[in-house]
Amino acid sequence: MAVLGIMLIAVPGSAAPIIWELGTSARAMALGGAFSAIADDEGALFYNPAGLALLSKVTVAMFYHRAFEVVHHIALTGAVRNWGVQLVQIDTGSIESTNEFGNPSGELTHYASQAGFVGAGFGIEDFSVGVRGKLSSDGTETHWGVDAGALARLGFVRVGLVAENLLGSAGLSLRLGTAFVMRFNPRMALTIALEVRDMLSRPELRLGLEASLNGVGLRVGYDSVAVSTGAGVQWNSLRLEWAYRMHPQLPASTIVTVAYLF
């Protein structure tokens, strides 16, 4: 629990709040978070707002992430072509803290944080740009930020660039992603995604692979710390996504997204 407490609470003053970093899409998290160059569903709001320009239907999505058997991480997203809004919350409940030897101290700790995101994206043919505003609070500190993203589709290659915290209380961060989307026919596709995060400070490589056939997708990814796997299925207007993230030291995490498309 000491490791979890450090991860959630001990955030440097110039670093982004953890609630801005955890992800809000089971599909994207199954791909190791390498989603800024894909960004073709409601997850675009969180990963690259330029992708909001690509949406064709109104989407309402519920996200739940049970992290490390302790953290409850939920999100509600509403998105339509060009626009999106999202509410996010993380809550640990009561956790028994440990001393410097790793033994229970008998004291209970608790951490909770809420955030809101609003984004817009607009495009011309195969190029789009987007902007996103965000606000979060954990009861002790309040953070805000303005982000921008760009997305280009060049045949079967997609390139996404996101500049986070162009304005705001956290330091500037850049993400650059590339995805290769190979469509063998209208119902079969293979996507390979690569992304470099935190390019200005401590670059991290994210990798993802997705194979889809007749509305069923299988995924695997790596986020520089953990390997993830997942699956998804769409039936008429209902889409279900599942992911499982296997941390090398902490308990594994289960992630679910349920989306309805109008």
Buried (B, 14 or more C-beta within 10 A) or exposed (E): BEEBBEBBBEBEEEBBBBBBBBBBBBBBBBBBBBBBBBBBBBBBBBBBBBBBBBBEBBBBBEBBBBBBEBBBBBBBBBBBBBBBBBBBBBBBEEBEEBEEEEEEBEEEBEBBBBBBBBBBBBBEEEBBBBBBBBBBBBEEEEBBBBBBBBBBBEEEEBBBBBBBBEEBBBBBBBBBBBBBBEEEEEEEBBBBBBBBBBBEEEEBEBBBBBBBEEEEBBBBBBBBEBBBBBBBBBEEEEBBBBBBBEBEEBEBBBBBBBBBBE
